[in-house]
Amino acid sequence: MTDTTFDYKQTINLPKTKFPMKANLANREPNILKLWQDLSIYHAISEQNKGKPQYILHDGPPYANGNIHIGHAVNKVLKDIIVKSKTLSGFDAPYVPGWDCHGLPIEVQVEKKHGKPGVKISEDEFRQKCREYAGRQIENQKTDFIRLGVFGDWENPYKTMNFDTEANTVRALKKIVEAGHLYHGLMPVYWCPACASALAEAEVEYQDKTSPAIDVRFKLIDNDALAVKIGVDAAKLNNPSIVIWTTTPWTIPANEAVSLHPDLKYSLVETVIDGAAEQLILVNELLGSALQRYGADSHELIAEFQGSSLELLQLKHPILDKHVPVILGEHVTVEAGTGAVHTAPAHGGDDFQVGKKYDLPVNCPVDSNGVFLPSTEHFAGEFVFKANDHVVEILQEKGSLLKHEVYQHSYPHCWRHKTPMIYRATAQWFIGMEHKAGDEGLRAQAMKEIENVGWHPHWGQARIESMVSGRPDWCVSRQRYWGSPITIFLHRETGEMHPDTSALMEQVAQIIEQKGIQGWFELKKEDILGDEAADYDKVTDTLDVWFDSGTTHLSVLEARDGLRRPADLYLEGSDQHRGWFQSSLLTSVAMDGTAPYKNVLTHGFTVDADGRKMSKSLGNVVSPQDVFKTLGADTLRLWCSSTDYSSEMTISDEILNRTSDSYRRIRNTARYLLGNLDGFDASQTLDYDDMVELDQWAVRLTEQVQEEVLGHYESFQFHLIYQRLHQFCGVDMGGFYLDVLKDRLYTTPKGSRARLSAQTAMYHVIQALVRWIAPILSYTAEEIWQTFDDKSVDSIFLTQWYEDLPSVENTENDEKWAELIELRNEVNKHIEAVRGEGKIGSSLDAEVHMQLNQTWFDKLQTIKDELKFVFIVSKVTLELNG
């Protein structure tokens, strides 16, 4: 008996592709990474783009300590998306990654293992151990950044500890010295007792702290003088006091004055507190709240006057046997307290500035470890915060304490130790914000330059303006071992810099180019100063690490071949308005009056689904390394692109799983396109005019989407690209066009116009789509590219945006197809209703009869043969209504 079974599958054009449905990114991505390494992809791109217009994104250096976290990943991926999009746009867009290598955190780690420098290990050996430690950290971080799919000059990154970079950091300081912005002076600075070093503003973070809040009497010395100044009879005065309020009792031993606001109204009142009569001077706005705090039920007004009336009256110090003056200051506010400010020039910025006007002593009784000096009366050897209770106790004994209570407030803490900091006056090196007068002042110049920069989002401008306009002089010196040195010689008697400082700094820079910073520390001053050596001291302070990174516009951009200054873009987290963005701006303006960047882009911090910061203790940390091993780097990259980075970026395992679902839609769309292009190449594409009208619409849509996507890349709106890709793959293609094509693709003969037309459109779509996703889904785009038999180059990243899309406008047909898609949805509703009644199985069992008005009848005549494919039915009949 003969088998007459016929294999109908042989008559169907089934999709065929080696691009798998299952992504398996965690296992597949390393193979693609190896391909890139074999191609030396970054250098291949660089070589290909030589001579093209440049686009310079300068990398803000992460710190060389610890594993990368999700914030690092966000930052590097956003940078990589921009660099790759610029490359595809035809730019020479080099990316030189960098690392910040000096500073305290590395010292802490090395000290834990090897001991304190100068005690268990020599200072020279300690610096070498720090260098080795930083090198190991960089290699660990580099591996993860490369695994993220980030392209860059990884074989030759910049490191602030490279000898040439250290030398150029000295040259940057030399330029600032030449411009007259650097000075050496005594001033209170943020000081961490645990670090035993000054800190920059960017190294300060604010946390809640519980402090003792005290109201303290400062007794007036001369009643007659007070009576004259406020216009009352001296007989009415009975031991009056000015009352101050402070949350830092430990600073009382350093008090040198009490400040009043010259223009505020103050009152001398008599009241009863704890059964005793009191005469107190308080600012009018806080009079009621202060008396209530003291438990005074009523009061009698003796006199009212302006703060300026009491200038230079003498007060009795509440603890020590000395007198202090009343002075006037604009820094006095009525937000809290009494309107009178205890003034210790050694322990506060405002106090120091107002003290300078009155030539007050800068009395700092506290050493570098936050301990009172042996000469300090009452408190010698006590740690400042522990001394608070002792200060309160002595104030009580001397009858100076009016009120003592617990007060919770935001207080500066060391970013590294998480411990409270103090203000402490020490001799430090400063870049002066107004060291030059008028328009030449650094602050004024920086404010002008801010206006010339593009800030993204726009609120970044107001943020940095507020910080620069109000910031104090920048303390750039640190008392550390592992850091770029301040290569200056000071005269022993005058304290002035050597008159040939600029030339000497250049000589030292050349030594550092050969030996690194060790060249300065081992340098004998006689070797460079000769006979003058006895008159000068070599500065031993190191530079703030923010100066290292803040001057990379000179030490990297200006110094390296293939880069330039200013950069087109700096991109970092929003905290860098007070960090790297600002340190870079101030150093660049101090050197030559210009900003180091043309544009600044800011991204937010990562938080969990409940809006909480990532914390190991909370158990909500999402590790990039874990994502690599489970969902793959492309999933993490897609999440980065999907999130509006201008605010907080929410991430969790659940969010990443949803992102993985979105990824599958894009992948499945690409796979379907590839499967139906089996055996098809560019030589078989039809001219636009020879294509089926539906396919023409698909090509026009692709051209429109490409214009949108490229515009979003240009404006850094990556979340809008994600949304458009999701719409294009899930709705425009998967939900309509590719669904409609199935029957035509499967059933029409190979080589037929109907099939070639569809394949032509799909060819254009995949060629455009693979490039759109390349900056974001880099691994997947490369995987797609490697499936092309007719690929023109070895990697997708050696191409540019797809330029072969026919640019044809046909508004009338675009509107018609938009309406047809809506009509299709209505037809589907009717088909589903009939299916629900059991009258048909699939939609192909249905025939559609349409009664149309003249307009619609005419519209559909040109595509009537396509309508059965559009509606996915067996037959469509058109009838003119009426």
Secondary structure, DSSP 8 states (H G I E B T S, - for coil): -------GGGGS-----SS-SS--HHHHHHHHHHHHHHHTHHHHHHHHTTTS-B--EE----BSSS---HHHHHHHHHHHHHHHHHHHTT-B-----EEB--SHHHHHHHHHHH--BTTTB-HHHHHHHHHHHHHHHHHHHHHHHHHTT--S-TTS-EETTSHHHHHHHHHHHHHHHHTT-EEEEEEEEEEETTTTEE--GGGEEEEEEEEEEEEEEEEBS-HHHHHHHHT--GGG--S-EEEEEES-GGGGGG--EEEE-TTSEEEEEEEEETTEEEEEEEEHHHHHHHHHHHT---EEEEEEEEGGGGTT-EEE-SSSS-EEEEEE-TT--SSSS-SEEEE-GGG-HHHHHHHHHTT------B-TTSBB-TTSTTTTT-BHHHHHHHHHHHHHHTT-EEEEEEEEEEEEEETTT--B-EEEEEEEEEE-SSSS-GGGSHHHHHHHHHTTSEEESTHHHHHHHHHHHH---EE-EE--SSS-B---EEETTT--B-TTHHHHHHHHHHHHHHHTTHHHHT--HHHHHGGGGGGEEE---EE-HHHHHHTHIIIIIITSTT--SSEEEEEEEGGGGTTHHHHHHHHHHHHHSS-SEEEEEEE--EE-TTS-B--TTTT----HHHHHHHT-HHHHHHHHHHS-TTS-EE--HHHHHHHHHHHHHHHHHHHHHHHTTTT--GGG---GGGS-HHHHHHHHHHHHHHHHHHHHHHTT-HHHHHHHHHHIIIIIIIIIIHHHHHHHHHHS-TT-HHHHHHHHHHHHHHHHHHHHHTTTSHHHHHHHHTT-TT-SSSSGGGS-S---S-----HHHHHHHHHHHHHHHHHHHHHHHHHHTTS-SSGGG-EEEEEE-HHHHHHHHTTTTTHHHHHTSSEEEEEE--
